[in-house]
Amino acid sequence: MPAMYKVRPLHGAGVLAEHLPSCMYPLPNLHRTAAPPQEEVDPSLQALECRQEEILKRLYELKSAVDGLSKMIQTPDADFDVTNIIQTDEFSPLTTNGADLDLMLGKDYGALKDVVINANPSLPPLSLLVIHSLLCERYKILSAVHTHSSVKSVPENLLKCFGEQTKKQPRHEYQLGFTLIWKDVPKPQMKFSIQTMCPIEGEGNIARFLFSLFGQKYNAVTSTLIDSWVDTAIFQLKEGSSKERGAVLRSMNAALGKSSWLVGNELTLADVVAWCALQQTGTANTAPANVQKWMKSCENLAPFSSVMKLLK
């Protein structure tokens, strides 16, 4: 076989440079980020921007200083005595005209508003009986006491805890129905609207509901103090240990050294619940001097004296 012709090798170092065409023009490298041309800034505009930033900085510092001063003035210290705030609250005596029950409880044409309470006769809710007497001084109330089949016997004084209504009027002439059922329940239960309302449980919660029917309005500080005393009376004074009761009595004695009542200068729910708790725990006779004086002030009121008869 004849020999084949030879071909120049193409892997030489100068191959590319040798065979590149010379008729094309070179292009710039697009991967490089070219810096935009710098524009000249007007010196007057630059000075104006610096002045604006300085003014905003000073305004921010002034705002921070004012906010700090306002917090120091408006926010009381933790040890600040709120008695002065309570004195400025507007109390409406319980003996004033009745509030609008239709506005508070809703208007139901042709039907009497009924409050139904289940309570255990072994531990009668004295505060509810006191509030019932107070409500009777304000509204026309149709009162009734019944005994549930779960209870074998009820003391005679509890069956007559509402007294006897001498004037029996047609049902539609009353403003509120108040029915107490002695029943074997662990804690008092109340229903106002049987169809739509979930039961309210606990003597303190029911007392809050009933006392709200007086239509009294308190500021936030007074309302908080009243709720605090109610919880303290129920959970520490009534259901707590002897050590807890002693601490509560000392707190009550200190509070009553500053005012005639536990919160402010008028009778509130805190006084009703605390007085009843003291009566049920049997610590009334060993209470400090200010508490003893306060208890006599409560007992001088007819609703408290009527409950005293149940305890004898």
C-alpha positions in Angstrom: 0.0 0.0 0.0 1.4 3.4 -0.9 2.2 5.8 1.9 -0.4 8.4 2.9 0.2 12.1 2.8 1.3 13.9 5.9 -0.8 16.5 7.7 0.5 19.3 9.9 -0.2 18.8 13.5 -3.0 21.2 14.9 -2.0 21.1 18.5 0.8 23.5 18.2 1.1 26.5 20.5 0.6 29.1 17.8 -2.2 27.5 15.9 -5.0 29.7 17.2 -3.1 32.9 16.8 -2.0 31.8 13.3 -5.5 30.9 11.9 -7.7 33.6 13.6 -9.3 35.9 10.9 -8.2 39.5 10.9 -11.5 40.9 9.5 -13.5 40.9 12.9 -13.5 43.8 15.4 -12.9 43.1 19.1 -15.8 43.6 21.7 -15.5 44.8 25.3 -15.8 42.3 28.1 -19.4 42.4 29.4 -18.6 40.6 32.7 -16.9 43.6 34.1 -19.1 46.0 36.1 -18.3 49.4 34.8 -18.6 52.1 37.4 -21.3 54.7 36.6 -20.0 58.1 35.8 -19.9 60.3 38.9 -22.2 63.3 38.8 -21.2 66.5 40.5 -23.3 67.3 43.6 -24.4 70.8 44.3 -22.7 72.0 47.5 -25.7 73.9 48.6 -27.9 70.8 48.2 -25.4 68.7 50.2 -25.3 71.3 53.0 -29.2 71.3 53.1 -29.3 67.6 53.5 -26.7 67.6 56.3 -28.8 70.3 58.1 -32.0 68.3 57.8 -30.3 65.2 59.2 -29.0 67.2 62.2 -32.5 68.7 62.9 -34.1 65.2 62.8 -31.5 63.9 65.2 -32.2 66.7 67.7 -35.9 66.2 67.4 -35.5 62.5 68.1 -33.5 63.2 71.2 -36.0 65.8 72.4 -38.9 63.2 71.9 -37.0 60.6 73.9 -36.4 63.0 76.8 -40.1 64.1 76.9 -41.3 60.4 76.8 -39.0 59.7 79.8 -40.3 62.6 81.8 -43.9 61.7 81.1 -43.4 58.2 82.3 -41.9 59.5 85.5 -44.8 61.9 86.1 -47.8 59.7 85.1 -46.6 56.3 86.3 -46.9 56.0 90.1 -44.3 54.1 92.2 -45.1 50.6 93.3 -45.3 51.9 96.9 -47.7 54.7 95.9 -50.8 54.9 98.1 -53.8 54.7 95.9 -56.1 56.1 98.6 -56.0 59.6 97.1 -57.1 58.2 93.7 -60.0 56.3 95.3 -61.2 59.5 97.1 -61.7 61.2 93.8 -63.9 58.4 92.5 -67.6 59.2 92.3 -69.6 56.8 94.4 -73.4 56.6 94.2 -75.0 55.6 97.5 -76.9 52.3 97.4 -80.0 54.1 98.7 -80.5 56.1 95.5 -83.1 55.4 92.9 -82.8 52.1 91.1 -81.0 51.7 87.8 -82.6 50.7 84.6 -82.8 46.9 84.8 -84.0 46.7 81.2 -80.8 48.5 80.1 -78.6 46.2 82.1 -80.3 42.8 81.7 -82.2 43.3 78.4 -85.8 43.9 77.9 -88.1 40.9 77.8 -91.7 41.8 77.1 -94.3 40.0 79.1 -91.9 38.1 81.4 -90.3 38.8 84.7 -86.5 38.7 85.0 -85.7 35.8 87.2 -82.4 35.1 89.0 -82.2 31.4 90.1 -79.5 30.4 92.6 -78.6 26.9 93.7 -76.8 26.7 97.1 -75.8 24.1 99.6 -77.5 24.6 103.0 -74.5 23.2 104.8 -72.6 26.4 103.7 -75.1 29.1 103.0 -73.8 32.0 100.8 -74.3 34.8 103.3 -73.1 37.5 100.9 -75.9 36.7 98.5 -78.5 37.0 101.2 -77.1 40.5 102.2 -77.1 41.6 98.6 -80.7 40.3 98.2 -81.7 42.5 101.2 -79.9 45.5 99.6 -81.7 44.9 96.3 -85.1 44.8 98.0 -84.4 48.3 99.2 -84.0 49.4 95.6 -86.3 47.2 93.5 -89.6 45.4 93.8 -88.4 41.8 94.1 -90.5 38.6 94.1 -88.5 36.3 96.4 -88.9 32.6 96.8 -87.1 29.7 98.6 -87.3 26.1 97.5 -85.7 22.8 98.5 -84.3 20.3 96.0 -84.9 16.6 96.3 -81.1 16.1 96.8 -81.3 17.7 100.2 -83.0 15.7 103.0 -83.6 18.6 105.4 -83.0 22.3 105.6 -83.0 24.4 108.9 -86.1 26.4 109.4 -84.2 29.7 109.5 -82.8 29.0 106.0 -86.2 28.3 104.6 -87.3 31.7 105.8 -84.1 33.5 104.9 -85.9 36.0 102.7 -88.6 36.6 105.3 -92.3 36.6 104.3 -93.7 39.0 101.7 -96.8 40.5 103.3 -98.0 42.2 100.2 -98.6 39.7 97.4 -98.9 41.4 94.1 -99.4 40.1 90.6 -96.2 38.8 89.1 -96.0 41.4 86.4 -95.8 44.2 89.0 -92.4 43.1 90.2 -89.1 44.2 88.7 -87.0 41.1 89.5 -87.5 37.6 90.5 -85.1 36.1 93.1 -85.3 32.3 93.6 -83.0 30.4 96.0 -83.0 26.6 95.8 -81.3 24.7 98.6 -79.5 21.9 96.7 -76.6 19.5 97.1 -74.1 21.4 95.0 -70.3 21.8 95.6 -70.5 25.6 95.1 -73.3 28.1 94.5 -74.6 28.3 91.0 -76.7 31.0 89.3 -78.6 31.4 86.1 -80.3 34.5 84.9 -81.5 33.5 81.5 -82.3 29.8 81.6 -82.3 29.3 77.9 -79.2 31.2 76.8 -77.0 31.8 79.8 -74.3 29.4 81.0 -74.4 29.1 84.8 -72.2 31.4 86.9 -70.4 29.4 89.6 -68.9 30.6 92.9 -70.2 32.9 95.6 -67.8 35.7 94.6 -68.8 35.7 90.9 -72.5 35.6 91.7 -72.1 38.4 94.2 -70.3 40.5 91.5 -73.2 39.9 89.1 -75.9 40.8 91.7 -74.0 43.9 92.9 -73.7 45.2 89.4 -77.5 45.6 89.4 -77.1 48.7 91.5 -75.6 50.4 88.5 -72.6 51.8 90.3 -69.6 52.9 88.3 -66.1 52.9 89.5 -62.8 53.9 88.0 -60.2 51.3 87.1 -58.3 51.5 90.4 -61.4 51.2 92.6 -62.8 48.3 90.5 -59.5 46.4 90.7 -59.2 46.9 94.5 -62.8 45.7 95.0 -62.2 42.5 93.0 -58.9 41.9 94.8 -60.7 42.1 98.2 -63.5 39.8 97.1 -61.0 37.2 95.9 -59.0 37.6 99.1 -62.1 37.1 101.3 -63.2 34.0 99.4 -60.0 32.2 98.8 -57.8 33.2 101.8 -60.1 34.4 104.5 -62.9 31.9 104.0 -61.1 28.9 102.5 -57.5 29.5 103.5 -55.3 28.3 106.4 -55.1 30.1 109.7 -51.8 31.7 108.7 -53.5 33.1 105.6 -56.4 34.4 107.6 -54.1 36.2 110.0 -52.3 37.9 107.1 -55.7 39.0 105.6 -56.8 40.4 108.9 -53.7 42.5 109.2 -54.2 43.8 105.7 -57.8 44.7 106.5 -56.8 46.4 109.7 -54.3 48.5 107.9 -56.8 49.5 105.1 -59.5 50.3 107.6 -57.2 52.5 109.5 -57.2 54.9 106.5 -61.0 54.8 105.6 -64.3 53.7 107.1 -64.7 51.0 104.5 -62.3 48.6 102.7 -62.4 50.6 99.5 -63.2 54.3 99.7 -65.8 56.0 101.8 -68.8 54.0 100.8 -70.0 50.5 101.2 -68.9 48.2 98.3 -69.1 44.6 97.4 -65.7 44.1 99.1 -67.2 44.9 102.5 -70.2 42.6 102.0 -68.1 39.5 101.0 -65.4 40.2 103.6 -67.9 40.6 106.5 -69.7 37.4 105.5 -66.4 35.5 105.3 -65.5 36.6 108.8 -68.8 35.5 110.1 -68.5 32.0 108.5 -65.0 31.4 109.7 -65.7 32.3 113.3 -62.8 34.8 113.5 -64.9 37.9 114.0 -64.3 38.0 117.8 -60.5 37.8 117.4 -60.2 40.5 114.7 -58.1 43.6 115.3 -59.5 46.9 116.5 -60.1 48.6 113.2 -61.8 45.4 111.8 -64.0 45.2 114.9 -65.1 48.8 114.4 -65.8 48.2 110.7 -67.9 45.1 111.5 -70.1 47.1 113.9 -70.6 49.6 111.1 -71.8 46.8 108.8 -74.1 45.3 111.5 -75.8 48.6 112.0 -77.2 48.3 108.5 -80.4 46.3 108.2 -79.3 43.9 105.5 -76.4 42.7 107.7 -78.5 42.5 110.9 -81.1 40.3 109.1 -78.3 37.8 108.2 -77.0 37.9 111.8 -80.3 36.3 112.8 -79.6 33.3 110.6 -76.3 32.7 112.4 -77.9 32.4 115.8 
